[in-house]
């Protein structure tokens, strides 16, 4: 599944266009490698997403084409969430 679609379906990012912009800015990495919106992701991959001053690392548990709002959080596990220091 494409990275931008996974982010939208899992509700890590609300809109696919926003997910595309964030990934094309280089703020998302898959398994430590900077990823574009068109990158393929699969179960077992580790995503690092930079939201402003926060870095969230999640592990993909399963990939689904569609999901209900209540079940979206089952698609990933948050490994760590850290604040980035101001420089």
C-alpha positions as CSV (number, residue, x, y, z in Angstrom):
1,X,0.0,0.0,0.0
2,X,1.2,3.5,-0.7
3,X,2.5,5.4,2.3
4,X,0.1,8.4,1.9
5,X,-2.9,6.1,1.7
6,X,-1.8,4.1,4.8
7,X,-1.4,7.3,6.8
8,X,-4.9,8.4,5.8
9,X,-6.6,4.9,6.4
10,X,-4.9,4.5,9.7
11,X,-5.8,8.0,10.7
12,X,-2.3,9.0,11.7
13,X,-2.8,11.9,9.3
14,X,-6.4,13.0,8.6
15,X,-6.2,13.8,4.8
16,X,-4.3,12.0,2.0
17,X,-3.2,15.3,0.5
18,X,-1.7,16.4,3.8
19,X,0.0,13.0,4.1
20,X,1.5,13.5,0.7
21,X,2.8,17.0,1.5
22,X,4.4,15.8,4.8
23,X,6.1,12.8,3.2
24,X,7.4,14.8,0.2
25,X,8.9,17.3,2.7
26,X,11.1,14.5,4.0
27,X,9.4,14.4,7.5
28,X,8.6,10.7,7.3
29,X,11.0,7.8,7.2
30,X,10.3,4.1,6.6
31,X,12.8,1.7,8.4
32,X,15.2,4.7,8.8
33,X,15.1,5.7,5.1
34,X,13.4,9.0,4.1
35,X,10.2,8.0,2.2
36,X,8.1,9.7,-0.5
37,X,4.3,9.5,-0.6
38,X,4.5,6.8,-3.3
39,X,6.7,4.5,-1.2
40,X,5.2,1.1,-0.5
41,X,4.6,0.0,3.2
42,X,3.8,-3.4,4.6
43,X,3.2,-5.0,7.9
44,X,6.3,-5.0,10.1
45,X,7.7,-1.7,8.7
46,X,8.6,1.1,11.2
47,X,7.5,4.7,10.4
48,X,9.1,7.8,12.0
49,X,6.9,10.8,11.5
50,X,7.9,14.4,12.5
51,X,4.9,16.5,13.6
52,X,6.2,20.0,14.3
53,X,8.2,19.5,17.6
54,X,7.2,15.9,18.1
55,X,8.7,12.7,16.7
56,X,6.3,9.7,16.6
57,X,7.6,6.2,15.8
58,X,5.1,3.5,15.0
59,X,5.2,-0.1,13.8
60,X,2.8,-1.2,11.2
61,X,0.8,-4.2,12.4
62,X,-1.5,-4.7,9.5
63,X,-2.4,-3.1,6.2
64,X,-6.1,-2.7,5.1
65,X,-7.6,-0.9,2.2
66,X,-10.4,0.5,4.4
67,X,-11.2,0.5,8.1
68,X,-13.7,1.8,10.6
69,X,-12.7,4.8,12.8
70,X,-12.7,2.5,15.9
71,X,-10.5,-0.1,14.3
72,X,-8.0,2.3,12.7
73,X,-5.7,2.3,15.8
74,X,-5.3,-1.5,15.4
75,X,-3.3,-1.0,12.2
76,X,-0.2,0.3,14.1
77,X,1.5,0.3,17.5
78,X,3.1,3.4,18.9
79,X,6.7,2.5,19.8
80,X,7.8,5.9,21.1
81,X,6.7,9.5,21.2
82,X,9.3,12.2,21.9
83,X,9.5,16.0,21.9
84,X,12.2,17.5,19.8
85,X,14.4,20.1,21.5
86,X,14.3,23.7,20.3
87,X,17.5,24.9,18.8
